Structure formats: C-alpha cells, structure tokens
Amino acid sequence: MRHLKLRKAHIAGCSMGASTALNFGIHHANSRALGDLGRAGAGSDPARHAAYLRTTEANARRFETLGMPAAARAAA
C-alpha cells in the first residue's frame, strides 16, 4: 500500500489469504483498512489449530515422499 501510495484500501483474501486480510483489518481497522473480505483461512480457528498443524505436517510429508505430481493427484 505504501509503494502504491494508498492511504486506505479494501483488503480481500481467500483461504489463507483471508486470514491475512482478517488480521490486517483487525490491526488497522481505524487507520488503513476500509474493510476486509473473505472467509477465515487455514489454521485460524483456535479450537482446530492443533488438528490443522497435524494435517499440514502430514501433507508436507506426502509432498516430500511422493513428489509434487503424485501428491497433487492424491489430493484431487
């Protein structure tokens, strides 16, 4: 925003980007954010954070073990 010389902006994001947009809106509600849009992203629910971390680790291991093409096919 500084680079583009934008004083305020609507912040939008999807998935993990929505979590970033949400946190930006919370931290800059009165100064930089006109609003935020999107669904809260991965790992943002405190009640499910531990499960999110386990799933993320398992997915990372799958990509490391199988490689990108096979892991992507398995995820589809």
All heavy atoms as a GROMACS GRO file, in nm:
protein
  554
    1MET      N    1   0.083  -0.118   0.000
    1MET     CA    2   0.000   0.000   0.000
    1MET      C    3   0.088   0.125   0.000
    1MET      O    4   0.056   0.221  -0.068
    1MET     CB    5  -0.094  -0.001   0.120
    1MET     CG    6  -0.204  -0.106   0.110
    1MET     SD    7  -0.310  -0.119   0.256
    1MET     CE    8  -0.381   0.042   0.263
    2ARG      N    9   0.197   0.119   0.077
    2ARG     CA   10   0.287   0.236   0.077
    2ARG      C   11   0.345   0.257  -0.061
    2ARG      O   12   0.353   0.370  -0.109
    2ARG     CB   13   0.398   0.215   0.178
    2ARG     CG   14   0.357   0.238   0.319
    2ARG     CD   15   0.477   0.232   0.414
    2ARG     NE   16   0.429   0.192   0.544
    2ARG     CZ   17   0.463   0.079   0.605
    2ARG    NH1   18   0.549  -0.004   0.551
    2ARG    NH2   19   0.412   0.050   0.722
    3HIS      N   20   0.389   0.149  -0.124
    3HIS     CA   21   0.450   0.158  -0.256
    3HIS      C   22   0.354   0.221  -0.358
    3HIS      O   23   0.393   0.300  -0.442
    3HIS     CB   24   0.495   0.020  -0.304
    3HIS     CG   25   0.549   0.019  -0.442
    3HIS    ND1   26   0.674   0.067  -0.472
    3HIS    CD2   27   0.495  -0.022  -0.559
    3HIS    CE1   28   0.695   0.056  -0.603
    3HIS    NE2   29   0.588   0.001  -0.657
    4LEU      N   30   0.226   0.184  -0.348
    4LEU     CA   31   0.124   0.237  -0.438
    4LEU      C   32   0.066   0.370  -0.390
    4LEU      O   33  -0.021   0.427  -0.455
    4LEU     CB   34   0.011   0.135  -0.455
    4LEU     CG   35   0.052   0.004  -0.518
    4LEU    CD1   36  -0.065  -0.095  -0.513
    4LEU    CD2   37   0.098   0.024  -0.661
    5LYS      N   38   0.114   0.418  -0.276
    5LYS     CA   39   0.068   0.543  -0.217
    5LYS      C   40  -0.083   0.540  -0.187
    5LYS      O   41  -0.154   0.637  -0.210
    5LYS     CB   42   0.106   0.662  -0.306
    5LYS     CG   43   0.257   0.680  -0.317
    5LYS     CD   44   0.293   0.799  -0.401
    5LYS     CE   45   0.439   0.828  -0.402
    5LYS     NZ   46   0.527   0.737  -0.468
    6LEU      N   47  -0.127   0.425  -0.138
    6LEU     CA   48  -0.267   0.409  -0.098
    6LEU      C   49  -0.277   0.431   0.052
    6LEU      O   50  -0.209   0.365   0.130
    6LEU     CB   51  -0.317   0.269  -0.132
    6LEU     CG   52  -0.318   0.231  -0.279
    6LEU    CD1   53  -0.356   0.085  -0.294
    6LEU    CD2   54  -0.413   0.320  -0.356
    7ARG      N   55  -0.360   0.524   0.092
    7ARG     CA   56  -0.379   0.552   0.234
    7ARG      C   57  -0.470   0.448   0.298
    7ARG      O   58  -0.444   0.401   0.408
    7ARG     CB   59  -0.436   0.692   0.252
    7ARG     CG   60  -0.415   0.750   0.390
    7ARG     CD   61  -0.451   0.896   0.397
    7ARG     NE   62  -0.594   0.922   0.383
    7ARG     CZ   63  -0.682   0.909   0.480
    7ARG    NH1   64  -0.645   0.870   0.598
    7ARG    NH2   65  -0.809   0.935   0.458
    8LYS      N   66  -0.578   0.413   0.228
    8LYS     CA   67  -0.672   0.313   0.276
    8LYS      C   68  -0.713   0.224   0.160
    8LYS      O   69  -0.711   0.267   0.045
    8LYS     CB   70  -0.797   0.378   0.337
    8LYS     CG   71  -0.772   0.447   0.468
    8LYS     CD   72  -0.904   0.487   0.531
    8LYS     CE   73  -0.878   0.542   0.670
    8LYS     NZ   74  -1.001   0.549   0.748
    9ALA      N   75  -0.754   0.102   0.192
    9ALA     CA   76  -0.797   0.008   0.087
    9ALA      C   77  -0.888  -0.098   0.147
    9ALA      O   78  -0.884  -0.125   0.267
    9ALA     CB   79  -0.676  -0.058   0.022
   10HIS      N   80  -0.969  -0.156   0.062
   10HIS     CA   81  -1.042  -0.277   0.099
   10HIS      C   82  -0.944  -0.392   0.084
   10HIS      O   83  -0.873  -0.401  -0.015
   10HIS     CB   84  -1.163  -0.300   0.007
   10HIS     CG   85  -1.272  -0.199   0.026
   10HIS    ND1   86  -1.359  -0.206   0.132
   10HIS    CD2   87  -1.305  -0.090  -0.045
   10HIS    CE1   88  -1.443  -0.104   0.124
   10HIS    NE2   89  -1.412  -0.032   0.018
   11ILE      N   90  -0.940  -0.479   0.183
   11ILE     CA   91  -0.847  -0.590   0.183
   11ILE      C   92  -0.928  -0.718   0.163
   11ILE      O   93  -1.025  -0.743   0.234
   11ILE     CB   94  -0.769  -0.597   0.316
   11ILE    CG1   95  -0.704  -0.463   0.348
   11ILE    CG2   96  -0.668  -0.710   0.314
   11ILE    CD1   97  -0.604  -0.415   0.244
   12ALA      N   98  -0.890  -0.799   0.065
   12ALA     CA   99  -0.963  -0.922   0.036
   12ALA      C  100  -0.866  -1.039   0.030
   12ALA      O  101  -0.749  -1.023  -0.003
   12ALA     CB  102  -1.036  -0.910  -0.097
   13GLY      N  103  -0.916  -1.156   0.061
   13GLY     CA  104  -0.834  -1.276   0.051
   13GLY      C  105  -0.920  -1.400   0.059
   13GLY      O  106  -1.032  -1.396   0.110
   14CYS      N  107  -0.868  -1.507   0.008
   14CYS     CA  108  -0.936  -1.636   0.013
   14CYS      C  109  -0.845  -1.737   0.082
   14CYS      O  110  -0.723  -1.729   0.069
   14CYS     CB  111  -0.969  -1.686  -0.127
   14CYS     SG  112  -1.088  -1.584  -0.212
   15SER      N  113  -0.902  -1.828   0.152
   15SER     CA  114  -0.830  -1.933   0.221
   15SER      C  115  -0.730  -1.871   0.318
   15SER      O  116  -0.767  -1.790   0.402
   15SER     CB  117  -0.764  -2.026   0.120
   15SER     OG  118  -0.711  -2.139   0.186
   16MET      N  119  -0.602  -1.903   0.305
   16MET     CA  120  -0.503  -1.848   0.398
   16MET      C  121  -0.492  -1.696   0.382
   16MET      O  122  -0.463  -1.625   0.477
   16MET     CB  123  -0.368  -1.915   0.378
   16MET     CG  124  -0.367  -2.058   0.426
   16MET     SD  125  -0.217  -2.149   0.391
   16MET     CE  126  -0.095  -2.052   0.475
   17GLY      N  127  -0.514  -1.646   0.261
   17GLY     CA  128  -0.512  -1.502   0.238
   17GLY      C  129  -0.624  -1.431   0.312
   17GLY      O  130  -0.611  -1.315   0.350
   18ALA      N  131  -0.735  -1.500   0.334
   18ALA     CA  132  -0.846  -1.442   0.409
   18ALA      C  133  -0.807  -1.421   0.555
   18ALA      O  134  -0.845  -1.323   0.617
   18ALA     CB  135  -0.970  -1.530   0.400
   19SER      N  136  -0.728  -1.514   0.608
   19SER     CA  137  -0.679  -1.498   0.744
   19SER      C  138  -0.589  -1.374   0.752
   19SER      O  139  -0.599  -1.295   0.847
   19SER     CB  140  -0.602  -1.622   0.787
   19SER     OG  141  -0.555  -1.608   0.919
   20THR      N  142  -0.505  -1.355   0.653
   20THR     CA  143  -0.419  -1.237   0.648
   20THR      C  144  -0.504  -1.110   0.637
   20THR      O  145  -0.479  -1.011   0.708
   20THR     CB  146  -0.322  -1.246   0.529
   20THR    OG1  147  -0.243  -1.364   0.544
   20THR    CG2  148  -0.231  -1.126   0.521
   21ALA      N  149  -0.604  -1.111   0.551
   21ALA     CA  150  -0.692  -0.995   0.535
   21ALA      C  151  -0.766  -0.965   0.665
   21ALA      O  152  -0.778  -0.849   0.705
   21ALA     CB  153  -0.792  -1.019   0.422
   22LEU      N  154  -0.813  -1.069   0.730
   22LEU     CA  155  -0.883  -1.051   0.856
   22LEU      C  156  -0.791  -0.988   0.961
   22LEU      O  157  -0.829  -0.891   1.028
   22LEU     CB  158  -0.936  -1.186   0.907
   22LEU     CG  159  -1.004  -1.185   1.043
   22LEU    CD1  160  -1.129  -1.099   1.041
   22LEU    CD2  161  -1.036  -1.327   1.085
   23ASN      N  162  -0.670  -1.040   0.974
   23ASN     CA  163  -0.576  -0.985   1.073
   23ASN      C  164  -0.535  -0.843   1.038
   23ASN      O  165  -0.518  -0.759   1.126
   23ASN     CB  166  -0.455  -1.077   1.087
   23ASN     CG  167  -0.487  -1.196   1.172
   23ASN    OD1  168  -0.517  -1.183   1.290
   23ASN    ND2  169  -0.487  -1.314   1.113
   24PHE      N  170  -0.518  -0.814   0.910
   24PHE     CA  171  -0.487  -0.677   0.869
   24PHE      C  172  -0.601  -0.584   0.912
   24PHE      O  173  -0.578  -0.477   0.967
   24PHE     CB  174  -0.466  -0.669   0.718
   24PHE     CG  175  -0.425  -0.532   0.670
   24PHE    CD1  176  -0.291  -0.499   0.659
   24PHE    CD2  177  -0.520  -0.437   0.637
   24PHE    CE1  178  -0.252  -0.373   0.616
   24PHE    CE2  179  -0.483  -0.310   0.594
   24PHE     CZ  180  -0.347  -0.279   0.584
   25GLY      N  181  -0.724  -0.627   0.886
   25GLY     CA  182  -0.840  -0.547   0.923
   25GLY      C  183  -0.850  -0.524   1.072
   25GLY      O  184  -0.884  -0.415   1.118
   26ILE      N  185  -0.817  -0.625   1.150
   26ILE     CA  186  -0.821  -0.612   1.296
   26ILE      C  187  -0.715  -0.513   1.343
   26ILE      O  188  -0.742  -0.426   1.426
   26ILE     CB  189  -0.800  -0.750   1.363
   26ILE    CG1  190  -0.923  -0.838   1.341
   26ILE    CG2  191  -0.768  -0.735   1.512
   26ILE    CD1  192  -0.903  -0.983   1.378
   27HIS      N  193  -0.594  -0.525   1.289
   27HIS     CA  194  -0.484  -0.441   1.335
   27HIS      C  195  -0.486  -0.299   1.279
   27HIS      O  196  -0.427  -0.209   1.336
   27HIS     CB  197  -0.350  -0.508   1.301
   27HIS     CG  198  -0.322  -0.625   1.388
   27HIS    ND1  199  -0.384  -0.746   1.371
   27HIS    CD2  200  -0.241  -0.639   1.494
   27HIS    CE1  201  -0.341  -0.830   1.463
   27HIS    NE2  202  -0.254  -0.769   1.539
   28HIS      N  203  -0.554  -0.279   1.167
   28HIS     CA  204  -0.554  -0.147   1.103
   28HIS      C  205  -0.696  -0.096   1.078
   28HIS      O  206  -0.718  -0.017   0.986
   28HIS     CB  207  -0.477  -0.152   0.970
   28HIS     CG  208  -0.335  -0.195   0.986
   28HIS    ND1  209  -0.238  -0.111   1.035
   28HIS    CD2  210  -0.275  -0.312   0.959
   28HIS    CE1  211  -0.123  -0.176   1.037
   28HIS    NE2  212  -0.143  -0.298   0.992
   29ALA      N  213  -0.791  -0.137   1.159
   29ALA     CA  214  -0.932  -0.103   1.137
   29ALA      C  215  -0.957   0.047   1.129
   29ALA      O  216  -1.038   0.093   1.049
   29ALA     CB  217  -1.018  -0.165   1.247
   30ASN      N  218  -0.890   0.123   1.210
   30ASN     CA  219  -0.916   0.266   1.214
   30ASN      C  220  -0.819   0.348   1.130
   30ASN      O  221  -0.835   0.469   1.120
   30ASN     CB  222  -0.913   0.316   1.359
   30ASN     CG  223  -1.024   0.254   1.440
   30ASN    OD1  224  -1.134   0.237   1.391
   30ASN    ND2  225  -0.994   0.219   1.563
   31SER      N  226  -0.719   0.283   1.072
   31SER     CA  227  -0.617   0.362   1.003
   31SER      C  228  -0.601   0.328   0.855
   31SER      O  229  -0.593   0.418   0.774
   31SER     CB  230  -0.483   0.346   1.074
   31SER     OG  231  -0.442   0.210   1.073
   32ARG      N  232  -0.597   0.199   0.818
   32ARG     CA  233  -0.564   0.164   0.680
   32ARG      C  234  -0.672   0.083   0.608
   32ARG      O  235  -0.680   0.087   0.486
   32ARG     CB  236  -0.433   0.081   0.675
   32ARG     CG  237  -0.317   0.137   0.750
   32ARG     CD  238  -0.227   0.235   0.680
   32ARG     NE  239  -0.210   0.225   0.541
   32ARG     CZ  240  -0.095   0.209   0.479
   32ARG    NH1  241   0.014   0.196   0.546
   32ARG    NH2  242  -0.089   0.208   0.348
   33ALA      N  243  -0.749   0.006   0.682
   33ALA     CA  244  -0.844  -0.086   0.619
   33ALA      C  245  -0.983  -0.023   0.610
   33ALA      O  246  -1.038   0.023   0.710
   33ALA     CB  247  -0.852  -0.216   0.697
   34LEU      N  248  -1.038  -0.021   0.490
   34LEU     CA  249  -1.177   0.020   0.472
   34LEU      C  250  -1.269  -0.095   0.506
   34LEU      O  251  -1.384  -0.077   0.539
   34LEU     CB  252  -1.200   0.065   0.327
   34LEU     CG  253  -1.128   0.192   0.287
   34LEU    CD1  254  -1.140   0.213   0.136
   34LEU    CD2  255  -1.184   0.312   0.361
   35GLY      N  256  -1.219  -0.216   0.496
   35GLY     CA  257  -1.295  -0.336   0.527
   35GLY      C  258  -1.215  -0.456   0.484
   35GLY      O  259  -1.119  -0.444   0.410
   36ASP      N  260  -1.253  -0.573   0.533
   36ASP     CA  261  -1.186  -0.694   0.488
   36ASP      C  262  -1.292  -0.791   0.440
   36ASP      O  263  -1.407  -0.786   0.482
   36ASP     CB  264  -1.097  -0.754   0.596
   36ASP     CG  265  -1.173  -0.790   0.722
   36ASP    OD1  266  -1.243  -0.892   0.719
   36ASP    OD2  267  -1.162  -0.716   0.821
   37LEU      N  268  -1.254  -0.878   0.351
   37LEU     CA  269  -1.348  -0.967   0.285
   37LEU      C  270  -1.286  -1.104   0.271
   37LEU      O  271  -1.170  -1.118   0.237
   37LEU     CB  272  -1.380  -0.911   0.146
   37LEU     CG  273  -1.463  -0.997   0.053
   37LEU    CD1  274  -1.605  -1.010   0.107
   37LEU    CD2  275  -1.466  -0.936  -0.085
   38GLY      N  276  -1.362  -1.203   0.298
   38GLY     CA  277  -1.316  -1.340   0.276
   38GLY      C  278  -1.353  -1.428   0.394
   38GLY      O  279  -1.403  -1.382   0.496
   39ARG      N  280  -1.328  -1.553   0.376
   39ARG     CA  281  -1.353  -1.650   0.482
   39ARG      C  282  -1.223  -1.670   0.558
   39ARG      O  283  -1.117  -1.673   0.500
   39ARG     CB  284  -1.402  -1.780   0.423
   39ARG     CG  285  -1.535  -1.763   0.350
   39ARG     CD  286  -1.582  -1.894   0.295
   39ARG     NE  287  -1.590  -1.996   0.396
   39ARG     CZ  288  -1.700  -2.032   0.461
   39ARG    NH1  289  -1.813  -1.971   0.434
   39ARG    NH2  290  -1.699  -2.126   0.551
   40ALA      N  291  -1.234  -1.685   0.688
   40ALA     CA  292  -1.113  -1.704   0.770
   40ALA      C  293  -1.034  -1.822   0.717
   40ALA      O  294  -1.090  -1.926   0.684
   40ALA     CB  295  -1.151  -1.725   0.915
   41GLY      N  296  -0.908  -1.803   0.709
   41GLY     CA  297  -0.821  -1.900   0.644
   41GLY      C  298  -0.778  -2.017   0.730
   41GLY      O  299  -0.815  -2.030   0.846
   42ALA      N  300  -0.697  -2.100   0.672
   42ALA     CA  301  -0.650  -2.222   0.734
   42ALA      C  302  -0.580  -2.193   0.866
   42ALA      O  303  -0.499  -2.104   0.876
   42ALA     CB  304  -0.555  -2.294   0.639
   43GLY      N  305  -0.612  -2.270   0.967
   43GLY     CA  306  -0.546  -2.257   1.096
   43GLY      C  307  -0.593  -2.141   1.180
   43GLY      O  308  -0.536  -2.115   1.286
   44SER      N  309  -0.696  -2.070   1.138
   44SER     CA  310  -0.736  -1.951   1.211
   44SER      C  311  -0.830  -1.979   1.328
   44SER      O  312  -0.847  -1.894   1.414
   44SER     CB  313  -0.801  -1.850   1.116
   44SER     OG  314  -0.918  -1.905   1.059
   45ASP      N  315  -0.890  -2.096   1.332
   45ASP     CA  316  -0.981  -2.130   1.442
   45ASP      C  317  -0.900  -2.191   1.556
   45ASP      O  318  -0.845  -2.300   1.542
   45ASP     CB  319  -1.086  -2.230   1.391
   45ASP     CG  320  -1.185  -2.272   1.498
   45ASP    OD1  321  -1.172  -2.230   1.615
   45ASP    OD2  322  -1.278  -2.348   1.463
   46PRO      N  323  -0.890  -2.122   1.669
   46PRO     CA  324  -0.809  -2.174   1.779
   46PRO      C  325  -0.847  -2.314   1.824
   46PRO      O  326  -0.760  -2.393   1.862
   46PRO     CB  327  -0.833  -2.073   1.892
   46PRO     CG  328  -0.877  -1.948   1.824
   46PRO     CD  329  -0.951  -1.993   1.701
   47ALA      N  330  -0.974  -2.348   1.817
   47ALA     CA  331  -1.020  -2.481   1.860
   47ALA      C  332  -0.970  -2.592   1.767
   47ALA      O  333  -0.961  -2.707   1.807
   47ALA     CB  334  -1.172  -2.484   1.868
   48ARG      N  335  -0.937  -2.557   1.643
   48ARG     CA  336  -0.894  -2.657   1.546
   48ARG      C  337  -0.747  -2.642   1.506
   48ARG      O  338  -0.701  -2.708   1.415
   48ARG     CB  339  -0.980  -2.646   1.420
   48ARG     CG  340  -1.125  -2.678   1.448
   48ARG     CD  341  -1.207  -2.669   1.324
   48ARG     NE  342  -1.346  -2.699   1.353
   48ARG     CZ  343  -1.443  -2.678   1.270
   48ARG    NH1  344  -1.420  -2.626   1.152
   48ARG    NH2  345  -1.566  -2.709   1.303
   49HIS      N  346  -0.676  -2.553   1.574
   49HIS     CA  347  -0.538  -2.522   1.533
   49HIS      C  348  -0.446  -2.644   1.543
   49HIS      O  349  -0.366  -2.668   1.453
   49HIS     CB  350  -0.483  -2.407   1.616
   49HIS     CG  351  -0.352  -2.358   1.567
   49HIS    ND1  352  -0.340  -2.288   1.449
   49HIS    CD2  353  -0.227  -2.370   1.616
   49HIS    CE1  354  -0.214  -2.259   1.429
   49HIS    NE2  355  -0.143  -2.307   1.529
   50ALA      N  356  -0.456  -2.722   1.649
   50ALA     CA  357  -0.369  -2.840   1.664
   50ALA      C  358  -0.395  -2.940   1.552
   50ALA      O  359  -0.300  -2.995   1.494
   50ALA     CB  360  -0.391  -2.905   1.800
   51ALA      N  361  -0.521  -2.963   1.517
   51ALA     CA  362  -0.554  -3.054   1.406
   51ALA      C  363  -0.502  -2.998   1.274
   51ALA      O  364  -0.451  -3.073   1.190
   51ALA     CB  365  -0.704  -3.077   1.399
   52TYR      N  366  -0.513  -2.868   1.257
   52TYR     CA  367  -0.459  -2.803   1.136
   52TYR      C  368  -0.309  -2.827   1.123
   52TYR      O  369  -0.260  -2.862   1.016
   52TYR     CB  370  -0.490  -2.653   1.140
   52TYR     CG  371  -0.406  -2.573   1.045
   52TYR    CD1  372  -0.432  -2.574   0.908
   52TYR    CD2  373  -0.300  -2.498   1.090
   52TYR    CE1  374  -0.354  -2.501   0.820
   52TYR    CE2  375  -0.221  -2.425   1.003
   52TYR     CZ  376  -0.249  -2.427   0.868
   52TYR     OH  377  -0.171  -2.356   0.781
   53LEU      N  378  -0.237  -2.812   1.234
   53LEU     CA  379  -0.092  -2.835   1.230
   53LEU      C  380  -0.059  -2.980   1.196
   53LEU      O  381   0.032  -3.006   1.117
   53LEU     CB  382  -0.028  -2.795   1.363
   53LEU     CG  383  -0.030  -2.646   1.396
   53LEU    CD1  384   0.029  -2.622   1.534
   53LEU    CD2  385   0.045  -2.566   1.290
   54ARG      N  386  -0.134  -3.075   1.252
   54ARG     CA  387  -0.110  -3.217   1.221
   54ARG      C  388  -0.136  -3.244   1.073
   54ARG      O  389  -0.057  -3.313   1.006
   54ARG     CB  390  -0.199  -3.306   1.308
   54ARG     CG  391  -0.154  -3.316   1.452
   54ARG     CD  392  -0.229  -3.426   1.527
   54ARG     NE  393  -0.373  -3.407   1.528
   54ARG     CZ  394  -0.439  -3.333   1.617
   54ARG    NH1  395  -0.374  -3.271   1.714
   54ARG    NH2  396  -0.570  -3.323   1.610
   55THR      N  397  -0.246  -3.191   1.020
   55THR     CA  398  -0.279  -3.211   0.879
   55THR      C  399  -0.174  -3.148   0.789
   55THR      O  400  -0.134  -3.206   0.688
   55THR     CB  401  -0.418  -3.152   0.849
   55THR    OG1  402  -0.514  -3.215   0.933
   55THR    CG2  403  -0.457  -3.171   0.703
   56THR      N  404  -0.128  -3.028   0.824
   56THR     CA  405  -0.028  -2.960   0.744
   56THR      C  406   0.102  -3.040   0.740
   56THR      O  407   0.164  -3.056   0.634
   56THR     CB  408  -0.002  -2.818   0.802
   56THR    OG1  409  -0.124  -2.746   0.796
   56THR    CG2  410   0.103  -2.745   0.722
   57GLU      N  411   0.143  -3.093   0.854
   57GLU     CA  412   0.264  -3.176   0.860
   57GLU      C  413   0.248  -3.301   0.774
   57GLU      O  414   0.340  -3.340   0.701
   57GLU     CB  415   0.297  -3.214   1.005
   57GLU     CG  416   0.352  -3.100   1.086
   57GLU     CD  417   0.491  -3.059   1.041
   57GLU    OE1  418   0.571  -3.145   0.999
   57GLU    OE2  419   0.520  -2.939   1.049
   58ALA      N  420   0.132  -3.366   0.783
   58ALA     CA  421   0.108  -3.487   0.704
   58ALA      C  422   0.111  -3.456   0.555
   58ALA      O  423   0.169  -3.532   0.475
   58ALA     CB  424  -0.026  -3.550   0.743
   59ASN      N  425   0.051  -3.344   0.515
   59ASN     CA  426   0.053  -3.304   0.374
   59ASN      C  427   0.195  -3.274   0.328
   59ASN      O  428   0.234  -3.312   0.216
   59ASN     CB  429  -0.037  -3.182   0.351
   59ASN     CG  430  -0.183  -3.218   0.358
   59ASN    OD1  431  -0.223  -3.331   0.335
   59ASN    ND2  432  -0.266  -3.120   0.391
   60ALA      N  433   0.273  -3.207   0.411
   60ALA     CA  434   0.412  -3.176   0.374
   60ALA      C  435   0.491  -3.305   0.355
   60ALA      O  436   0.567  -3.318   0.258
   60ALA     CB  437   0.476  -3.089   0.481
   61ARG      N  438   0.473  -3.401   0.445
   61ARG     CA  439   0.543  -3.530   0.431
   61ARG      C  440   0.502  -3.601   0.303
   61ARG      O  441   0.584  -3.660   0.233
   61ARG     CB  442   0.516  -3.619   0.553
   61ARG     CG  443   0.600  -3.582   0.674
   61ARG     CD  444   0.594  -3.688   0.783
   61ARG     NE  445   0.460  -3.707   0.837
   61ARG     CZ  446   0.404  -3.628   0.928
   61ARG    NH1  447   0.471  -3.524   0.976
   61ARG    NH2  448   0.283  -3.652   0.972
   62ARG      N  449   0.372  -3.595   0.269
   62ARG     CA  450   0.324  -3.659   0.147
   62ARG      C  451   0.390  -3.596   0.024
   62ARG      O  452   0.435  -3.666  -0.066
   62ARG     CB  453   0.171  -3.649   0.138
   62ARG     CG  454   0.115  -3.720   0.018
   62ARG     CD  455  -0.037  -3.732   0.011
   62ARG     NE  456  -0.113  -3.622   0.065
   62ARG     CZ  457  -0.175  -3.623   0.185
   62ARG    NH1  458  -0.167  -3.728   0.263
   62ARG    NH2  459  -0.243  -3.519   0.225
   63PHE      N  460   0.399  -3.464   0.019
   63PHE     CA  461   0.464  -3.398  -0.094
   63PHE      C  462   0.612  -3.433  -0.100
   63PHE      O  463   0.666  -3.454  -0.208
   63PHE     CB  464   0.444  -3.246  -0.087
   63PHE     CG  465   0.314  -3.201  -0.146
   63PHE    CD1  466   0.199  -3.196  -0.069
   63PHE    CD2  467   0.305  -3.166  -0.279
   63PHE    CE1  468   0.078  -3.157  -0.124
   63PHE    CE2  469   0.185  -3.126  -0.335
   63PHE     CZ  470   0.071  -3.121  -0.257
   64GLU      N  471   0.678  -3.440   0.015
   64GLU     CA  472   0.820  -3.475   0.017
   64GLU      C  473   0.843  -3.619  -0.026
   64GLU      O  474   0.940  -3.649  -0.096
   64GLU     CB  475   0.880  -3.452   0.156
   64GLU     CG  476   0.890  -3.306   0.193
   64GLU     CD  477   0.934  -3.284   0.336
   64GLU    OE1  478   0.923  -3.377   0.420
   64GLU    OE2  479   0.978  -3.173   0.364
   65THR      N  480   0.754  -3.708   0.015
   65THR     CA  481   0.770  -3.851  -0.015
   65THR      C  482   0.730  -3.885  -0.157
   65THR      O  483   0.804  -3.955  -0.228
   65THR     CB  484   0.686  -3.935   0.084
   65THR    OG1  485   0.725  -3.902   0.216
   65THR    CG2  486   0.703  -4.083   0.058
   66LEU      N  487   0.615  -3.838  -0.199
   66LEU     CA  488   0.560  -3.874  -0.330
   66LEU      C  489   0.609  -3.784  -0.444
   66LEU      O  490   0.605  -3.825  -0.559
   66LEU     CB  491   0.407  -3.870  -0.328
   66LEU     CG  492   0.337  -3.963  -0.228
   66LEU    CD1  493   0.186  -3.940  -0.232
   66LEU    CD2  494   0.370  -4.108  -0.258
   67GLY      N  495   0.645  -3.662  -0.412
   67GLY     CA  496   0.676  -3.564  -0.514
   67GLY      C  497   0.549  -3.488  -0.553
   67GLY      O  498   0.436  -3.530  -0.526
   68MET      N  499   0.568  -3.375  -0.618
   68MET     CA  500   0.456  -3.285  -0.650
   68MET      C  501   0.348  -3.351  -0.735
   68MET      O  502   0.231  -3.347  -0.698
   68MET     CB  503   0.510  -3.158  -0.716
   68MET     CG  504   0.401  -3.061  -0.757
   68MET     SD  505   0.308  -2.998  -0.617
   68MET     CE  506   0.410  -2.861  -0.573
   69PRO      N  507   0.380  -3.413  -0.850
   69PRO     CA  508   0.271  -3.466  -0.935
   69PRO      C  509   0.186  -3.572  -0.863
   69PRO      O  510   0.063  -3.565  -0.867
   69PRO     CB  511   0.345  -3.527  -1.055
   69PRO     CG  512   0.474  -3.452  -1.061
   69PRO     CD  513   0.510  -3.425  -0.917
   70ALA      N  514   0.250  -3.667  -0.796
   70ALA     CA  515   0.175  -3.774  -0.730
   70ALA      C  516   0.096  -3.720  -0.610
   70ALA      O  517  -0.018  -3.759  -0.587
   70ALA     CB  518   0.268  -3.885  -0.684
   71ALA      N  519   0.155  -3.629  -0.534
   71ALA     CA  520   0.084  -3.572  -0.420
   71ALA      C  521  -0.036  -3.489  -0.466
   71ALA      O  522  -0.141  -3.492  -0.403
   71ALA     CB  523   0.180  -3.487  -0.336
   72ALA      N  524  -0.020  -3.415  -0.575
   72ALA     CA  525  -0.132  -3.338  -0.628
   72ALA      C  526  -0.244  -3.430  -0.677
   72ALA      O  527  -0.362  -3.401  -0.653
   72ALA     CB  528  -0.084  -3.247  -0.742
   73ARG      N  529  -0.210  -3.540  -0.742
   73ARG     CA  530  -0.311  -3.635  -0.784
   73ARG      C  531  -0.383  -3.695  -0.663
   73ARG      O  532  -0.505  -3.711  -0.664
   73ARG     CB  533  -0.250  -3.747  -0.869
   73ARG     CG  534  -0.222  -3.708  -1.013
   73ARG     CD  535  -0.189  -3.830  -1.100
   73ARG     NE  536  -0.070  -3.900  -1.053
   73ARG     CZ  537   0.056  -3.867  -1.084
   73ARG    NH1  538   0.080  -3.763  -1.162
   73ARG    NH2  539   0.157  -3.938  -1.039
   74ALA      N  540  -0.308  -3.726  -0.559
   74ALA     CA  541  -0.368  -3.783  -0.438
   74ALA      C  542  -0.461  -3.683  -0.370
   74ALA      O  543  -0.565  -3.722  -0.316
   74ALA     CB  544  -0.258  -3.827  -0.340
   75ALA      N  545  -0.428  -3.556  -0.374
   75ALA     CA  546  -0.511  -3.454  -0.312
   75ALA      C  547  -0.639  -3.429  -0.391
   75ALA      O  548  -0.742  -3.393  -0.334
   75ALA     CB  549  -0.433  -3.322  -0.301
   76ALA      N  550  -0.634  -3.451  -0.522
   76ALA     CA  551  -0.751  -3.430  -0.606
   76ALA      C  552  -0.851  -3.539  -0.581
   76ALA      O  553  -0.967  -3.526  -0.577
   76ALA     CB  554  -0.713  -3.427  -0.753
   0.00000   0.00000   0.00000
